[in-house]
């Protein structure tokens, strides 16, 4: 239960910070933290496979997204 609470809190806080950020690199970083909080919430609820699949798919598309702002 504690893992779910901390994961949910970090996902919400990072999501709000991403909305308030004005730099694209910060938005991507806060989005990543939010997704890790979501994965923690899923792991705490017992959905380990879903959490790992979400983490893998997020890592793939976020790596591609981080390539673009680095060139700006």
mmCIF file as Biopython writes it, N, C-alpha, C and O atoms, coordinates in Angstrom:
data_model
#
loop_
_atom_site.group_PDB
_atom_site.id
_atom_site.type_symbol
_atom_site.label_atom_id
_atom_site.label_alt_id
_atom_site.label_comp_id
_atom_site.label_asym_id
_atom_site.label_entity_id
_atom_site.label_seq_id
_atom_site.pdbx_PDB_ins_code
_atom_site.Cartn_x
_atom_site.Cartn_y
_atom_site.Cartn_z
_atom_site.occupancy
_atom_site.B_iso_or_equiv
_atom_site.auth_seq_id
_atom_site.auth_asym_id
_atom_site.pdbx_PDB_model_num
ATOM 1   N N  . UNK A ? 1  ? 0.823  -1.193 0.000   1.0 0.0 1  A 1 
ATOM 2   C CA . UNK A ? 1  ? 0.000  0.000  0.000   1.0 0.0 1  A 1 
ATOM 3   C C  . UNK A ? 1  ? 0.868  1.258  0.000   1.0 0.0 1  A 1 
ATOM 4   O O  . UNK A ? 1  ? 0.540  2.243  -0.661  1.0 0.0 1  A 1 
ATOM 5   N N  . UNK A ? 2  ? 1.970  1.222  0.739   1.0 0.0 2  A 1 
ATOM 6   C CA . UNK A ? 2  ? 2.855  2.394  0.799   1.0 0.0 2  A 1 
ATOM 7   C C  . UNK A ? 2  ? 3.484  2.670  -0.560  1.0 0.0 2  A 1 
ATOM 8   O O  . UNK A ? 2  ? 3.665  3.830  -0.933  1.0 0.0 2  A 1 
ATOM 9   N N  . UNK A ? 3  ? 3.822  1.616  -1.306  1.0 0.0 3  A 1 
ATOM 10  C CA . UNK A ? 3  ? 4.402  1.795  -2.640  1.0 0.0 3  A 1 
ATOM 11  C C  . UNK A ? 3  ? 3.388  2.459  -3.570  1.0 0.0 3  A 1 
ATOM 12  O O  . UNK A ? 3  ? 3.749  3.318  -4.375  1.0 0.0 3  A 1 
ATOM 13  N N  . UNK A ? 4  ? 2.137  2.067  -3.462  1.0 0.0 4  A 1 
ATOM 14  C CA . UNK A ? 4  ? 1.093  2.665  -4.294  1.0 0.0 4  A 1 
ATOM 15  C C  . UNK A ? 4  ? 0.880  4.138  -3.955  1.0 0.0 4  A 1 
ATOM 16  O O  . UNK A ? 4  ? 0.688  4.960  -4.852  1.0 0.0 4  A 1 
ATOM 17  N N  . UNK A ? 5  ? 0.914  4.471  -2.683  1.0 0.0 5  A 1 
ATOM 18  C CA . UNK A ? 5  ? 0.708  5.860  -2.267  1.0 0.0 5  A 1 
ATOM 19  C C  . UNK A ? 5  ? 1.854  6.749  -2.739  1.0 0.0 5  A 1 
ATOM 20  O O  . UNK A ? 5  ? 1.627  7.830  -3.283  1.0 0.0 5  A 1 
ATOM 21  N N  . UNK A ? 6  ? 3.082  6.289  -2.530  1.0 0.0 6  A 1 
ATOM 22  C CA . UNK A ? 6  ? 4.246  7.080  -2.951  1.0 0.0 6  A 1 
ATOM 23  C C  . UNK A ? 6  ? 4.297  7.189  -4.474  1.0 0.0 6  A 1 
ATOM 24  O O  . UNK A ? 6  ? 4.601  8.257  -5.006  1.0 0.0 6  A 1 
ATOM 25  N N  . UNK A ? 7  ? 4.004  6.098  -5.178  1.0 0.0 7  A 1 
ATOM 26  C CA . UNK A ? 7  ? 3.997  6.133  -6.641  1.0 0.0 7  A 1 
ATOM 27  C C  . UNK A ? 7  ? 2.939  7.066  -7.193  1.0 0.0 7  A 1 
ATOM 28  O O  . UNK A ? 7  ? 3.192  7.811  -8.140  1.0 0.0 7  A 1 
ATOM 29  N N  . UNK A ? 8  ? 1.755  7.028  -6.603  1.0 0.0 8  A 1 
ATOM 30  C CA . UNK A ? 8  ? 0.680  7.924  -7.054  1.0 0.0 8  A 1 
ATOM 31  C C  . UNK A ? 8  ? 1.017  9.382  -6.774  1.0 0.0 8  A 1 
ATOM 32  O O  . UNK A ? 8  ? 0.782  10.253 -7.611  1.0 0.0 8  A 1 
ATOM 33  N N  . UNK A ? 9  ? 1.564  9.639  -5.599  1.0 0.0 9  A 1 
ATOM 34  C CA . UNK A ? 9  ? 1.924  11.015 -5.248  1.0 0.0 9  A 1 
ATOM 35  C C  . UNK A ? 9  ? 3.008  11.555 -6.174  1.0 0.0 9  A 1 
ATOM 36  O O  . UNK A ? 9  ? 2.931  12.699 -6.622  1.0 0.0 9  A 1 
ATOM 37  N N  . UNK A ? 10 ? 4.018  10.735 -6.462  1.0 0.0 10 A 1 
ATOM 38  C CA . UNK A ? 10 ? 5.083  11.213 -7.348  1.0 0.0 10 A 1 
ATOM 39  C C  . UNK A ? 10 ? 4.579  11.388 -8.774  1.0 0.0 10 A 1 
ATOM 40  O O  . UNK A ? 10 ? 5.007  12.312 -9.466  1.0 0.0 10 A 1 
ATOM 41  N N  . UNK A ? 11 ? 3.682  10.522 -9.225  1.0 0.0 11 A 1 
ATOM 42  C CA . UNK A ? 11 ? 3.122  10.673 -10.571 1.0 0.0 11 A 1 
ATOM 43  C C  . UNK A ? 11 ? 2.313  11.961 -10.684 1.0 0.0 11 A 1 
ATOM 44  O O  . UNK A ? 11 ? 2.427  12.679 -11.678 1.0 0.0 11 A 1 
ATOM 45  N N  . UNK A ? 12 ? 1.507  12.256 -9.685  1.0 0.0 12 A 1 
ATOM 46  C CA . UNK A ? 12 ? 0.708  13.476 -9.716  1.0 0.0 12 A 1 
ATOM 47  C C  . UNK A ? 12 ? 1.567  14.733 -9.613  1.0 0.0 12 A 1 
ATOM 48  O O  . UNK A ? 12 ? 1.366  15.687 -10.365 1.0 0.0 12 A 1 
ATOM 49  N N  . UNK A ? 13 ? 2.515  14.737 -8.693  1.0 0.0 13 A 1 
ATOM 50  C CA . UNK A ? 13 ? 3.366  15.905 -8.506  1.0 0.0 13 A 1 
ATOM 51  C C  . UNK A ? 13 ? 4.196  16.180 -9.757  1.0 0.0 13 A 1 
ATOM 52  O O  . UNK A ? 13 ? 4.287  17.324 -10.201 1.0 0.0 13 A 1 
ATOM 53  N N  . UNK A ? 14 ? 4.797  15.145 -10.324 1.0 0.0 14 A 1 
ATOM 54  C CA . UNK A ? 14 ? 5.603  15.347 -11.527 1.0 0.0 14 A 1 
ATOM 55  C C  . UNK A ? 14 ? 4.736  15.758 -12.716 1.0 0.0 14 A 1 
ATOM 56  O O  . UNK A ? 14 ? 5.180  16.527 -13.568 1.0 0.0 14 A 1 
ATOM 57  N N  . UNK A ? 15 ? 3.524  15.260 -12.778 1.0 0.0 15 A 1 
ATOM 58  C CA . UNK A ? 15 ? 2.612  15.671 -13.838 1.0 0.0 15 A 1 
ATOM 59  C C  . UNK A ? 15 ? 2.264  17.146 -13.747 1.0 0.0 15 A 1 
ATOM 60  O O  . UNK A ? 15 ? 2.237  17.843 -14.761 1.0 0.0 15 A 1 
ATOM 61  N N  . UNK A ? 16 ? 1.997  17.624 -12.542 1.0 0.0 16 A 1 
ATOM 62  C CA . UNK A ? 16 ? 1.707  19.045 -12.355 1.0 0.0 16 A 1 
ATOM 63  C C  . UNK A ? 16 ? 2.922  19.905 -12.659 1.0 0.0 16 A 1 
ATOM 64  O O  . UNK A ? 16 ? 2.787  20.987 -13.230 1.0 0.0 16 A 1 
ATOM 65  N N  . UNK A ? 17 ? 4.115  19.436 -12.281 1.0 0.0 17 A 1 
ATOM 66  C CA . UNK A ? 17 ? 5.328  20.183 -12.579 1.0 0.0 17 A 1 
ATOM 67  C C  . UNK A ? 17 ? 5.598  20.226 -14.080 1.0 0.0 17 A 1 
ATOM 68  O O  . UNK A ? 17 ? 6.105  21.226 -14.588 1.0 0.0 17 A 1 
ATOM 69  N N  . UNK A ? 18 ? 5.266  19.154 -14.789 1.0 0.0 18 A 1 
ATOM 70  C CA . UNK A ? 18 ? 5.450  19.135 -16.244 1.0 0.0 18 A 1 
ATOM 71  C C  . UNK A ? 18 ? 4.538  20.143 -16.924 1.0 0.0 18 A 1 
ATOM 72  O O  . UNK A ? 18 ? 4.928  20.774 -17.906 1.0 0.0 18 A 1 
ATOM 73  N N  . UNK A ? 19 ? 3.339  20.294 -16.408 1.0 0.0 19 A 1 
ATOM 74  C CA . UNK A ? 19 ? 2.406  21.263 -16.991 1.0 0.0 19 A 1 
ATOM 75  C C  . UNK A ? 19 ? 2.917  22.690 -16.768 1.0 0.0 19 A 1 
ATOM 76  O O  . UNK A ? 19 ? 2.734  23.554 -17.625 1.0 0.0 19 A 1 
ATOM 77  N N  . UNK A ? 20 ? 3.551  22.936 -15.630 1.0 0.0 20 A 1 
ATOM 78  C CA . UNK A ? 20 ? 4.014  24.279 -15.301 1.0 0.0 20 A 1 
ATOM 79  C C  . UNK A ? 20 ? 5.377  24.615 -15.898 1.0 0.0 20 A 1 
ATOM 80  O O  . UNK A ? 20 ? 5.760  25.784 -15.921 1.0 0.0 20 A 1 
ATOM 81  N N  . UNK A ? 21 ? 6.117  23.616 -16.383 1.0 0.0 21 A 1 
ATOM 82  C CA . UNK A ? 21 ? 7.461  23.872 -16.915 1.0 0.0 21 A 1 
ATOM 83  C C  . UNK A ? 21 ? 7.381  24.586 -18.259 1.0 0.0 21 A 1 
ATOM 84  O O  . UNK A ? 21 ? 6.433  24.400 -19.022 1.0 0.0 21 A 1 
ATOM 85  N N  . UNK A ? 22 ? 8.390  25.404 -18.534 1.0 0.0 22 A 1 
ATOM 86  C CA . UNK A ? 22 ? 8.405  26.137 -19.794 1.0 0.0 22 A 1 
ATOM 87  C C  . UNK A ? 22 ? 9.555  25.726 -20.714 1.0 0.0 22 A 1 
ATOM 88  O O  . UNK A ? 22 ? 9.675  26.268 -21.813 1.0 0.0 22 A 1 
ATOM 89  N N  . UNK A ? 23 ? 10.381 24.807 -20.305 1.0 0.0 23 A 1 
ATOM 90  C CA . UNK A ? 23 ? 11.475 24.298 -21.112 1.0 0.0 23 A 1 
ATOM 91  C C  . UNK A ? 23 ? 11.130 22.872 -21.540 1.0 0.0 23 A 1 
ATOM 92  O O  . UNK A ? 23 ? 10.708 22.066 -20.710 1.0 0.0 23 A 1 
ATOM 93  N N  . UNK A ? 24 ? 11.301 22.552 -22.817 1.0 0.0 24 A 1 
ATOM 94  C CA . UNK A ? 24 ? 10.888 21.249 -23.333 1.0 0.0 24 A 1 
ATOM 95  C C  . UNK A ? 24 ? 11.665 20.105 -22.681 1.0 0.0 24 A 1 
ATOM 96  O O  . UNK A ? 24 ? 11.121 19.018 -22.483 1.0 0.0 24 A 1 
ATOM 97  N N  . UNK A ? 25 ? 12.932 20.346 -22.348 1.0 0.0 25 A 1 
ATOM 98  C CA . UNK A ? 25 ? 13.714 19.292 -21.694 1.0 0.0 25 A 1 
ATOM 99  C C  . UNK A ? 25 ? 13.177 19.004 -20.294 1.0 0.0 25 A 1 
ATOM 100 O O  . UNK A ? 25 ? 13.154 17.850 -19.866 1.0 0.0 25 A 1 
ATOM 101 N N  . UNK A ? 26 ? 12.752 20.028 -19.590 1.0 0.0 26 A 1 
ATOM 102 C CA . UNK A ? 26 ? 12.160 19.824 -18.261 1.0 0.0 26 A 1 
ATOM 103 C C  . UNK A ? 26 ? 10.821 19.105 -18.361 1.0 0.0 26 A 1 
ATOM 104 O O  . UNK A ? 26 ? 10.500 18.254 -17.531 1.0 0.0 26 A 1 
ATOM 105 N N  . UNK A ? 27 ? 10.052 19.447 -19.372 1.0 0.0 27 A 1 
ATOM 106 C CA . UNK A ? 27 ? 8.768  18.769 -19.570 1.0 0.0 27 A 1 
ATOM 107 C C  . UNK A ? 27 ? 8.986  17.281 -19.796 1.0 0.0 27 A 1 
ATOM 108 O O  . UNK A ? 27 ? 8.279  16.454 -19.220 1.0 0.0 27 A 1 
ATOM 109 N N  . UNK A ? 28 ? 9.956  16.939 -20.627 1.0 0.0 28 A 1 
ATOM 110 C CA . UNK A ? 28 ? 10.252 15.528 -20.881 1.0 0.0 28 A 1 
ATOM 111 C C  . UNK A ? 28 ? 10.772 14.829 -19.625 1.0 0.0 28 A 1 
ATOM 112 O O  . UNK A ? 28 ? 10.432 13.673 -19.374 1.0 0.0 28 A 1 
ATOM 113 N N  . UNK A ? 29 ? 11.595 15.522 -18.836 1.0 0.0 29 A 1 
ATOM 114 C CA . UNK A ? 29 ? 12.124 14.925 -17.610 1.0 0.0 29 A 1 
ATOM 115 C C  . UNK A ? 29 ? 11.014 14.695 -16.580 1.0 0.0 29 A 1 
ATOM 116 O O  . UNK A ? 29 ? 10.948 13.632 -15.963 1.0 0.0 29 A 1 
ATOM 117 N N  . UNK A ? 30 ? 10.139 15.698 -16.396 1.0 0.0 30 A 1 
ATOM 118 C CA . UNK A ? 30 ? 9.039  15.525 -15.450 1.0 0.0 30 A 1 
ATOM 119 C C  . UNK A ? 30 ? 8.059  14.451 -15.928 1.0 0.0 30 A 1 
ATOM 120 O O  . UNK A ? 30 ? 7.479  13.725 -15.121 1.0 0.0 30 A 1 
ATOM 121 N N  . UNK A ? 31 ? 7.883  14.360 -17.232 1.0 0.0 31 A 1 
ATOM 122 C CA . UNK A ? 31 ? 7.029  13.318 -17.772 1.0 0.0 31 A 1 
ATOM 123 C C  . UNK A ? 31 ? 7.597  11.937 -17.463 1.0 0.0 31 A 1 
ATOM 124 O O  . UNK A ? 31 ? 6.850  11.014 -17.142 1.0 0.0 31 A 1 
ATOM 125 N N  . UNK A ? 32 ? 8.906  11.796 -17.558 1.0 0.0 32 A 1 
ATOM 126 C CA . UNK A ? 32 ? 9.546  10.523 -17.243 1.0 0.0 32 A 1 
ATOM 127 C C  . UNK A ? 32 ? 9.369  10.179 -15.767 1.0 0.0 32 A 1 
ATOM 128 O O  . UNK A ? 32 ? 9.087  9.029  -15.430 1.0 0.0 32 A 1 
ATOM 129 N N  . UNK A ? 33 ? 9.532  11.157 -14.891 1.0 0.0 33 A 1 
ATOM 130 C CA . UNK A ? 33 ? 9.335  10.912 -13.464 1.0 0.0 33 A 1 
ATOM 131 C C  . UNK A ? 33 ? 7.890  10.512 -13.191 1.0 0.0 33 A 1 
ATOM 132 O O  . UNK A ? 33 ? 7.628  9.636  -12.366 1.0 0.0 33 A 1 
ATOM 133 N N  . UNK A ? 34 ? 6.968  11.144 -13.871 1.0 0.0 34 A 1 
ATOM 134 C CA . UNK A ? 34 ? 5.557  10.798 -13.714 1.0 0.0 34 A 1 
ATOM 135 C C  . UNK A ? 34 ? 5.287  9.361  -14.137 1.0 0.0 34 A 1 
ATOM 136 O O  . UNK A ? 34 ? 4.536  8.648  -13.471 1.0 0.0 34 A 1 
ATOM 137 N N  . UNK A ? 35 ? 5.888  8.936  -15.228 1.0 0.0 35 A 1 
ATOM 138 C CA . UNK A ? 35 ? 5.688  7.573  -15.701 1.0 0.0 35 A 1 
ATOM 139 C C  . UNK A ? 35 ? 6.328  6.552  -14.759 1.0 0.0 35 A 1 
ATOM 140 O O  . UNK A ? 35 ? 5.802  5.453  -14.586 1.0 0.0 35 A 1 
ATOM 141 N N  . UNK A ? 36 ? 7.450  6.907  -14.158 1.0 0.0 36 A 1 
ATOM 142 C CA . UNK A ? 36 ? 8.055  6.012  -13.163 1.0 0.0 36 A 1 
ATOM 143 C C  . UNK A ? 36 ? 7.171  5.888  -11.928 1.0 0.0 36 A 1 
ATOM 144 O O  . UNK A ? 36 ? 7.086  4.817  -11.327 1.0 0.0 36 A 1 
ATOM 145 N N  . UNK A ? 37 ? 6.514  6.979  -11.551 1.0 0.0 37 A 1 
ATOM 146 C CA . UNK A ? 37 ? 5.551  6.907  -10.454 1.0 0.0 37 A 1 
ATOM 147 C C  . UNK A ? 37 ? 4.381  6.008  -10.804 1.0 0.0 37 A 1 
ATOM 148 O O  . UNK A ? 37 ? 3.880  5.263  -9.962  1.0 0.0 37 A 1 
ATOM 149 N N  . UNK A ? 38 ? 3.952  6.085  -12.056 1.0 0.0 38 A 1 
ATOM 150 C CA . UNK A ? 38 ? 2.877  5.206  -12.523 1.0 0.0 38 A 1 
ATOM 151 C C  . UNK A ? 38 ? 3.305  3.743  -12.481 1.0 0.0 38 A 1 
ATOM 152 O O  . UNK A ? 38 ? 2.524  2.874  -12.095 1.0 0.0 38 A 1 
ATOM 153 N N  . UNK A ? 39 ? 4.539  3.477  -12.875 1.0 0.0 39 A 1 
ATOM 154 C CA . UNK A ? 39 ? 5.059  2.100  -12.817 1.0 0.0 39 A 1 
ATOM 155 C C  . UNK A ? 39 ? 5.143  1.612  -11.371 1.0 0.0 39 A 1 
ATOM 156 O O  . UNK A ? 39 ? 4.870  0.444  -11.094 1.0 0.0 39 A 1 
ATOM 157 N N  . UNK A ? 40 ? 5.518  2.492  -10.457 1.0 0.0 40 A 1 
ATOM 158 C CA . UNK A ? 40 ? 5.566  2.113  -9.042  1.0 0.0 40 A 1 
ATOM 159 C C  . UNK A ? 40 ? 4.174  1.794  -8.518  1.0 0.0 40 A 1 
ATOM 160 O O  . UNK A ? 40 ? 3.996  0.859  -7.738  1.0 0.0 40 A 1 
ATOM 161 N N  . UNK A ? 41 ? 3.191  2.573  -8.950  1.0 0.0 41 A 1 
ATOM 162 C CA . UNK A ? 41 ? 1.814  2.317  -8.534  1.0 0.0 41 A 1 
ATOM 163 C C  . UNK A ? 41 ? 1.342  0.964  -9.059  1.0 0.0 41 A 1 
ATOM 164 O O  . UNK A ? 41 ? 0.686  0.212  -8.338  1.0 0.0 41 A 1 
ATOM 165 N N  . UNK A ? 42 ? 1.669  0.656  -10.295 1.0 0.0 42 A 1 
ATOM 166 C CA . UNK A ? 42 ? 1.286  -0.627 -10.874 1.0 0.0 42 A 1 
ATOM 167 C C  . UNK A ? 42 ? 1.976  -1.776 -10.152 1.0 0.0 42 A 1 
ATOM 168 O O  . UNK A ? 42 ? 1.359  -2.811 -9.897  1.0 0.0 42 A 1 
ATOM 169 N N  . UNK A ? 43 ? 3.250  -1.603 -9.821  1.0 0.0 43 A 1 
ATOM 170 C CA . UNK A ? 43 ? 3.973  -2.652 -9.105  1.0 0.0 43 A 1 
ATOM 171 C C  . UNK A ? 43 ? 3.389  -2.874 -7.717  1.0 0.0 43 A 1 
ATOM 172 O O  . UNK A ? 43 ? 3.281  -4.010 -7.256  1.0 0.0 43 A 1 
ATOM 173 N N  . UNK A ? 44 ? 3.020  -1.803 -7.063  1.0 0.0 44 A 1 
ATOM 174 C CA . UNK A ? 44 ? 2.432  -1.907 -5.730  1.0 0.0 44 A 1 
ATOM 175 C C  . UNK A ? 44 ? 1.085  -2.601 -5.744  1.0 0.0 44 A 1 
ATOM 176 O O  . UNK A ? 44 ? 0.701  -3.233 -4.760  1.0 0.0 44 A 1 
ATOM 177 N N  . UNK A ? 45 ? 0.365  -2.489 -6.851  1.0 0.0 45 A 1 
ATOM 178 C CA . UNK A ? 45 ? -0.943 -3.139 -6.935  1.0 0.0 45 A 1 
ATOM 179 C C  . UNK A ? 45 ? -0.832 -4.600 -7.372  1.0 0.0 45 A 1 
ATOM 180 O O  . UNK A ? 45 ? -1.829 -5.322 -7.374  1.0 0.0 45 A 1 
ATOM 181 N N  . UNK A ? 46 ? 0.368  -5.036 -7.741  1.0 0.0 46 A 1 
ATOM 182 C CA . UNK A ? 46 ? 0.565  -6.434 -8.103  1.0 0.0 46 A 1 
ATOM 183 C C  . UNK A ? 46 ? 0.646  -6.685 -9.597  1.0 0.0 46 A 1 
ATOM 184 O O  . UNK A ? 46 ? 0.805  -7.833 -10.011 1.0 0.0 46 A 1 
ATOM 185 N N  . UNK A ? 47 ? 0.544  -5.663 -10.409 1.0 0.0 47 A 1 
ATOM 186 C CA . UNK A ? 47 ? 0.609  -5.814 -11.864 1.0 0.0 47 A 1 
ATOM 187 C C  . UNK A ? 47 ? 2.055  -5.649 -12.318 1.0 0.0 47 A 1 
ATOM 188 O O  . UNK A ? 47 ? 2.404  -4.660 -12.962 1.0 0.0 47 A 1 
ATOM 189 N N  . UNK A ? 48 ? 2.890  -6.627 -11.975 1.0 0.0 48 A 1 
ATOM 190 C CA . UNK A ? 48 ? 4.318  -6.522 -12.256 1.0 0.0 48 A 1 
ATOM 191 C C  . UNK A ? 48 ? 4.590  -6.548 -13.759 1.0 0.0 48 A 1 
ATOM 192 O O  . UNK A ? 48 ? 5.376  -5.742 -14.255 1.0 0.0 48 A 1 
ATOM 193 N N  . UNK A ? 49 ? 3.952  -7.461 -14.485 1.0 0.0 49 A 1 
ATOM 194 C CA . UNK A ? 49 ? 4.186  -7.559 -15.929 1.0 0.0 49 A 1 
ATOM 195 C C  . UNK A ? 49 ? 3.745  -6.281 -16.638 1.0 0.0 49 A 1 
ATOM 196 O O  . UNK A ? 49 ? 4.450  -5.789 -17.520 1.0 0.0 49 A 1 
ATOM 197 N N  . UNK A ? 50 ? 2.607  -5.749 -16.268 1.0 0.0 50 A 1 
ATOM 198 C CA . UNK A ? 50 ? 2.130  -4.508 -16.879 1.0 0.0 50 A 1 
ATOM 199 C C  . UNK A ? 50 ? 3.084  -3.361 -16.583 1.0 0.0 50 A 1 
ATOM 200 O O  . UNK A ? 50 ? 3.334  -2.522 -17.448 1.0 0.0 50 A 1 
ATOM 201 N N  . UNK A ? 51 ? 3.614  -3.318 -15.377 1.0 0.0 51 A 1 
ATOM 202 C CA . UNK A ? 51 ? 4.554  -2.279 -15.002 1.0 0.0 51 A 1 
ATOM 203 C C  . UNK A ? 51 ? 5.832  -2.359 -15.832 1.0 0.0 51 A 1 
ATOM 204 O O  . UNK A ? 51 ? 6.321  -1.341 -16.323 1.0 0.0 51 A 1 
ATOM 205 N N  . UNK A ? 52 ? 6.364  -3.551 -15.988 1.0 0.0 52 A 1 
ATOM 206 C CA . UNK A ? 52 ? 7.588  -3.725 -16.758 1.0 0.0 52 A 1 
ATOM 207 C C  . UNK A ? 52 ? 7.371  -3.447 -18.246 1.0 0.0 52 A 1 
ATOM 208 O O  . UNK A ? 52 ? 8.243  -2.876 -18.902 1.0 0.0 52 A 1 
ATOM 209 N N  . UNK A ? 53 ? 6.226  -3.842 -18.776 1.0 0.0 53 A 1 
ATOM 210 C CA . UNK A ? 53 ? 5.914  -3.555 -20.174 1.0 0.0 53 A 1 
ATOM 211 C C  . UNK A ? 53 ? 5.764  -2.053 -20.395 1.0 0.0 53 A 1 
ATOM 212 O O  . UNK A ? 53 ? 6.237  -1.516 -21.396 1.0 0.0 53 A 1 
ATOM 213 N N  . UNK A ? 54 ? 5.112  -1.387 -19.465 1.0 0.0 54 A 1 
ATOM 214 C CA . UNK A ? 54 ? 4.944  0.072  -19.555 1.0 0.0 54 A 1 
ATOM 215 C C  . UNK A ? 54 ? 6.301  0.764  -19.496 1.0 0.0 54 A 1 
ATOM 216 O O  . UNK A ? 54 ? 6.546  1.713  -20.241 1.0 0.0 54 A 1 
ATOM 217 N N  . UNK A ? 55 ? 7.181  0.298  -18.621 1.0 0.0 55 A 1 
ATOM 218 C CA . UNK A ? 55 ? 8.510  0.882  -18.491 1.0 0.0 55 A 1 
ATOM 219 C C  . UNK A ? 55 ? 9.320  0.696  -19.767 1.0 0.0 55 A 1 
ATOM 220 O O  . UNK A ? 55 ? 10.014 1.618  -20.195 1.0 0.0 55 A 1 
ATOM 221 N N  . UNK A ? 56 ? 9.244  -0.480 -20.381 1.0 0.0 56 A 1 
ATOM 222 C CA . UNK A ? 56 ? 9.983  -0.743 -21.610 1.0 0.0 56 A 1 
ATOM 223 C C  . UNK A ? 56 ? 9.468  0.112  -22.766 1.0 0.0 56 A 1 
ATOM 224 O O  . UNK A ? 56 ? 10.256 0.723  -23.487 1.0 0.0 56 A 1 
ATOM 225 N N  . UNK A ? 57 ? 8.157  0.154  -22.942 1.0 0.0 57 A 1 
ATOM 226 C CA . UNK A ? 57 ? 7.613  0.947  -24.042 1.0 0.0 57 A 1 
ATOM 227 C C  . UNK A ? 57 ? 7.865  2.444  -23.832 1.0 0.0 57 A 1 
ATOM 228 O O  . UNK A ? 57 ? 8.127  3.171  -24.790 1.0 0.0 57 A 1 
ATOM 229 N N  . UNK A ? 58 ? 7.785  2.893  -22.598 1.0 0.0 58 A 1 
ATOM 230 C CA . UNK A ? 58 ? 8.060  4.301  -22.300 1.0 0.0 58 A 1 
ATOM 231 C C  . UNK A ? 58 ? 9.527  4.630  -22.584 1.0 0.0 58 A 1 
ATOM 232 O O  . UNK A ? 58 ? 9.833  5.694  -23.121 1.0 0.0 58 A 1 
ATOM 233 N N  . UNK A ? 59 ? 10.418 3.733  -22.230 1.0 0.0 59 A 1 
ATOM 234 C CA . UNK A ? 59 ? 11.846 3.973  -22.457 1.0 0.0 59 A 1 
ATOM 235 C C  . UNK A ? 59 ? 12.160 4.095  -23.945 1.0 0.0 59 A 1 
ATOM 236 O O  . UNK A ? 59 ? 12.989 4.913  -24.343 1.0 0.0 59 A 1 
ATOM 237 N N  . UNK A ? 60 ? 11.504 3.290  -24.758 1.0 0.0 60 A 1 
ATOM 238 C CA . UNK A ? 60 ? 11.779 3.328  -26.193 1.0 0.0 60 A 1 
ATOM 239 C C  . UNK A ? 60 ? 11.328 4.651  -26.802 1.0 0.0 60 A 1 
ATOM 240 O O  . UNK A ? 60 ? 12.105 5.313  -27.491 1.0 0.0 60 A 1 
ATOM 241 N N  . UNK A ? 61 ? 10.080 5.041  -26.555 1.0 0.0 61 A 1 
ATOM 242 C CA . UNK A ? 61 ? 9.640  6.271  -27.208 1.0 0.0 61 A 1 
ATOM 243 C C  . UNK A ? 61 ? 10.224 7.509  -26.550 1.0 0.0 61 A 1 
ATOM 244 O O  . UNK A ? 61 ? 10.379 8.529  -27.222 1.0 0.0 61 A 1 
ATOM 245 N N  . UNK A ? 62 ? 10.552 7.467  -25.276 1.0 0.0 62 A 1 
ATOM 246 C CA . UNK A ? 62 ? 11.150 8.644  -24.631 1.0 0.0 62 A 1 
ATOM 247 C C  . UNK A ? 62 ? 12.592 8.836  -25.092 1.0 0.0 62 A 1 
ATOM 248 O O  . UNK A ? 62 ? 13.057 9.972  -25.184 1.0 0.0 62 A 1 
ATOM 249 N N  . UNK A ? 63 ? 13.302 7.761  -25.379 1.0 0.0 63 A 1 
ATOM 250 C CA . UNK A ? 63 ? 14.656 7.890  -25.917 1.0 0.0 63 A 1 
ATOM 251 C C  . UNK A ? 63 ? 14.621 8.585  -27.271 1.0 0.0 63 A 1 
ATOM 252 O O  . UNK A ? 63 ? 15.486 9.407  -27.573 1.0 0.0 63 A 1 
ATOM 253 N N  . UNK A ? 64 ? 13.638 8.262  -28.073 1.0 0.0 64 A 1 
ATOM 254 C CA . UNK A ? 64 ? 13.504 8.938  -29.365 1.0 0.0 64 A 1 
ATOM 255 C C  . UNK A ? 64 ? 13.116 10.403 -29.192 1.0 0.0 64 A 1 
ATOM 256 O O  . UNK A ? 64 ? 13.567 11.256 -29.957 1.0 0.0 64 A 1 
ATOM 257 N N  . UNK A ? 65 ? 12.288 10.702 -28.199 1.0 0.0 65 A 1 
ATOM 258 C CA . UNK A ? 65 ? 11.911 12.094 -27.953 1.0 0.0 65 A 1 
ATOM 259 C C  . UNK A ? 65 ? 13.077 12.921 -27.441 1.0 0.0 65 A 1 
ATOM 260 O O  . UNK A ? 65 ? 13.187 14.099 -27.782 1.0 0.0 65 A 1 
ATOM 261 N N  . UNK A ? 66 ? 13.956 12.329 -26.625 1.0 0.0 66 A 1 
ATOM 262 C CA . UNK A ? 66 ? 15.092 13.069 -26.094 1.0 0.0 66 A 1 
ATOM 263 C C  . UNK A ? 66 ? 16.137 13.370 -27.159 1.0 0.0 66 A 1 
ATOM 264 O O  . UNK A ? 66 ? 16.961 14.265 -26.968 1.0 0.0 66 A 1 
ATOM 265 N N  . UNK A ? 67 ? 16.128 12.654 -28.263 1.0 0.0 67 A 1 
ATOM 266 C CA . UNK A ? 67 ? 17.087 12.933 -29.327 1.0 0.0 67 A 1 
ATOM 267 C C  . UNK A ? 67 ? 16.796 14.277 -29.999 1.0 0.0 67 A 1 
ATOM 268 O O  . UNK A ? 67 ? 17.718 14.992 -30.393 1.0 0.0 67 A 1 
ATOM 269 N N  . UNK A ? 68 ? 15.542 14.606 -30.124 1.0 0.0 68 A 1 
ATOM 270 C CA . UNK A ? 68 ? 15.173 15.837 -30.840 1.0 0.0 68 A 1 
ATOM 271 C C  . UNK A ? 68 ? 15.491 17.119 -30.049 1.0 0.0 68 A 1 
ATOM 272 O O  . UNK A ? 68 ? 16.118 18.009 -30.624 1.0 0.0 68 A 1 
ATOM 273 N N  . UNK A ? 69 ? 15.108 17.273 -28.783 1.0 0.0 69 A 1 
ATOM 274 C CA . UNK A ? 69 ? 15.401 18.539 -28.096 1.0 0.0 69 A 1 
ATOM 275 C C  . UNK A ? 69 ? 16.893 18.781 -27.893 1.0 0.0 69 A 1 
ATOM 276 O O  . UNK A ? 69 ? 17.305 19.927 -27.717 1.0 0.0 69 A 1 
ATOM 277 N N  . UNK A ? 70 ? 17.696 17.749 -27.912 1.0 0.0 70 A 1 
ATOM 278 C CA . UNK A ? 70 ? 19.120 17.931 -27.751 1.0 0.0 70 A 1 
ATOM 279 C C  . UNK A ? 70 ? 19.757 18.674 -28.910 1.0 0.0 70 A 1 
ATOM 280 O O  . UNK A ? 70 ? 20.843 19.235 -28.769 1.0 0.0 70 A 1 
ATOM 281 N N  . UNK A ? 71 ? 19.088 18.682 -30.051 1.0 0.0 71 A 1 
ATOM 282 C CA . UNK A ? 71 ? 19.623 19.345 -31.234 1.0 0.0 71 A 1 
ATOM 283 C C  . UNK A ? 71 ? 19.107 20.754 -31.404 1.0 0.0 71 A 1 
ATOM 284 O O  . UNK A ? 71 ? 19.517 21.451 -32.332 1.0 0.0 71 A 1 
ATOM 285 N N  . UNK A ? 72 ? 18.223 21.190 -30.536 1.0 0.0 72 A 1 
ATOM 286 C CA . UNK A ? 72 ? 17.667 22.553 -30.670 1.0 0.0 72 A 1 
ATOM 287 C C  . UNK A ? 72 ? 18.622 23.594 -30.160 1.0 0.0 72 A 1 
ATOM 288 O O  . UNK A ? 72 ? 18.314 24.786 -30.197 1.0 0.0 72 A 1 
#
